[in-house]
Amino acid sequence: MALFLNVHELDAQEAEAFLAAWSTRGGDGIRCLKHWVGDDAIALLVEAPNEASVRARDPGATEVTELFAPAQRWASCDSIDFAR
């Protein structure tokens, strides 16, 4: 299993609904270890077999803004700076 940071551009209200929908999907061996919600984005630190499985897990038409394999130290982060 590998770590991925899955980022979507959503406002804070949409982010909570997105997280709820994302969490109800299962049976694919993917686990959300942590998530962060910003004013206009949500980031999920997930453990998954590969990048394709993370993309397949995302609900609805919400497109992935960023998806990358972060360093292990991200698991201990309490916040993320979403500034671009």
C-alpha positions as CSV (number, residue, x, y, z in Angstrom):
1,M,0.0,0.0,0.0
2,A,1.1,3.5,-0.7
3,L,0.2,7.0,0.6
4,F,-1.6,9.5,-1.7
5,L,-2.7,13.1,-1.1
6,N,-6.0,13.5,-2.9
7,V,-7.0,17.2,-3.3
8,H,-10.3,18.6,-4.7
9,E,-11.4,22.2,-5.1
10,L,-14.6,22.5,-3.2
11,D,-16.0,25.0,-0.7
12,A,-16.2,24.0,2.9
13,Q,-19.9,22.9,2.8
14,E,-19.3,20.8,-0.3
15,A,-16.2,19.3,1.3
16,E,-18.2,17.7,4.1
17,A,-20.7,16.2,1.7
18,F,-17.8,15.0,-0.5
19,L,-16.1,13.3,2.5
20,A,-19.3,11.6,3.6
21,A,-19.9,10.2,0.0
22,W,-16.2,9.2,-0.3
23,S,-16.3,7.4,3.0
24,T,-19.4,5.3,2.2
25,R,-17.7,3.7,-0.8
26,G,-15.6,0.7,0.2
27,G,-14.5,-2.8,-0.4
28,D,-11.5,-1.6,-2.4
29,G,-8.9,-1.6,0.3
30,I,-8.5,2.2,0.4
31,R,-8.4,3.9,3.8
32,C,-8.6,7.7,4.6
33,L,-6.0,8.2,7.3
34,K,-6.6,11.9,7.6
35,H,-8.4,14.8,5.9
36,W,-8.1,18.6,5.9
37,V,-10.8,21.1,4.9
38,G,-9.8,24.6,3.7
39,D,-12.0,27.5,2.4
40,D,-12.0,26.2,-1.1
41,A,-10.5,22.7,-1.0
42,I,-10.4,19.3,0.7
43,A,-7.3,17.1,1.0
44,L,-7.5,13.5,1.9
45,L,-4.4,11.5,3.0
46,V,-5.3,8.0,1.8
47,E,-3.6,4.6,1.9
48,A,-4.3,2.8,-1.4
49,P,-2.8,0.1,-3.7
50,N,-2.2,2.6,-6.6
51,E,-3.2,5.9,-8.1
52,A,-5.9,4.5,-10.3
53,S,-7.7,3.0,-7.3
54,V,-7.8,6.4,-5.7
55,R,-9.2,8.1,-8.8
56,A,-11.8,5.3,-9.1
57,R,-12.9,5.9,-5.5
58,D,-13.9,9.6,-6.0
59,P,-17.6,10.1,-6.0
60,G,-19.5,12.0,-8.7
61,A,-18.1,14.4,-11.2
62,T,-15.7,16.1,-8.9
63,E,-12.4,16.2,-10.6
64,V,-9.1,15.7,-8.8
65,T,-7.2,18.9,-8.5
66,E,-4.0,17.2,-7.4
67,L,-3.1,13.6,-6.6
68,F,0.4,12.8,-5.5
69,A,2.4,10.5,-3.2
70,P,3.4,12.6,-0.2
71,A,6.2,12.0,2.3
72,Q,5.3,9.8,5.3
73,R,5.6,12.8,7.6
74,W,2.3,14.1,6.2
75,A,0.5,11.6,8.4
76,S,1.4,13.7,11.4
77,C,0.4,17.1,9.9
78,D,-2.4,18.9,11.7
79,S,-3.0,21.4,8.9
80,I,-2.3,22.2,5.3
81,D,-1.7,25.6,3.7
82,F,-4.0,25.5,0.7
83,A,-2.7,28.8,-0.7
84,R,-1.7,28.6,-4.3
